[in-house]
Amino acid sequence: MPELPVPERIYKRVFFLGVLNGIFFNVSGVFLSASTIIPLFISNLTDSKIIIGLASSTENIGWYLPQIVAAGLTLHHSRQLGIYKQAAYFRIVSFLLLVLTVFLLPLKNPALCLVLFLLLLTFYALSGGMAGIAFMDIVGRSVPSYRRGSFFGLRMTIGGALGILAGLVVNSLLVEYEYPVNFGVIFLLALVFIALGLFSFFFIQEPELKNPRAKRSLVENIKEAYSFFQSDQNYKTLFWVRTATSSFLLGYPFYIIFAKQVMLYPAGSAGIFVSYEMGGYLVSNLLWAYLSDRVSNRLVMLLSAISAALAPCFVLISFAVRLPLHLFALSFFLLGATASGLWVGFINYLLEIAPEDHRPLYLGFLNSLVALTLFLPLLGGTILQLSSYQFFFALILGLALLSVFMAYRLYKSQSSQAG
């Protein structure tokens, strides 16, 4: 076995607590699902597809967008855990205020509730983005490349298994409690698991970076990161493949709206859909972890793109034949498989190609660029507002097929380079 990059006790502690962190966050993601819970809640406050798309993309945009700034703040530190902890406290406070907003305001003042919900979700997400670089740098320094597939796979697989049970809880809450108490309890449960996830990572032993870089301005960091983007062909190609595959996000929050408005499935079906989505995480991660560790992260991205192309097919078929609820729910299974595969393949490949002394810049710059693709649900809402569901999901299918072609090109070109 290759030599570990840090002492074994540090590696084991980071691995175990990092997996535990991911399990809690994956369960919290069921109660904060951008494909089901958030669009369903927002649809009670507004009919605007554009705002629904914006709300559903807020968490991911906030996590990715500030990472080039976060990279500049972390590069010159020999340890990153302190930055992670500061961001964690801010995340917990902002989300606690969000929960109170959901309990108190939807019936009294829906417009104010909508504004505060979006603002607080943005604050929560931005602080998550600041913590994200610190987390990834610690993992990159502590967990060797041949174990990262298992690391992220275990986070998602165990979290996905528990997430299926959490989906049943969501189903029960939506049926048993009146609005908005049902959503208030759902978001309160999200807060509990978010806090458990954040605090669990507090207890790692972080390896010290022996030669941290000198502090530099944001402009200098962006210029240097852009030079890497220009000179490293793998880095640049990875961005374009990630961007193309992200086209599935156009429709991400609108499967549940389609199910509610067109298919007229019962209200509690959201819990069933989120269970299927987490099932996609669970089952696919057994495959993603194996392929990432033993074969190639490039293959993970290719198969994720194929999964993204299959998901809208269930919506398009339903225009010709009414699908039973559990058959339509397979589209959510594929969305879960796509999201998890895209995460495992992308982040592990990025960690693989990033030089250790430039890792925060590599991560921060590309993640900030990727954040632009996370506005796609907002664009999707605009397109849907101006067109029809048939046109909208046919467009998503076409873009997904294009992403399969691009991911296949990445797979072929990099296989040839490797071999």
Order of alpha helices (4+ residues) and beta strands (2+ residues): alpha-alpha-alpha-alpha-alpha-alpha-alpha-alpha-alpha-alpha-alpha-alpha-alpha-alpha-alpha-alpha-alpha-alpha
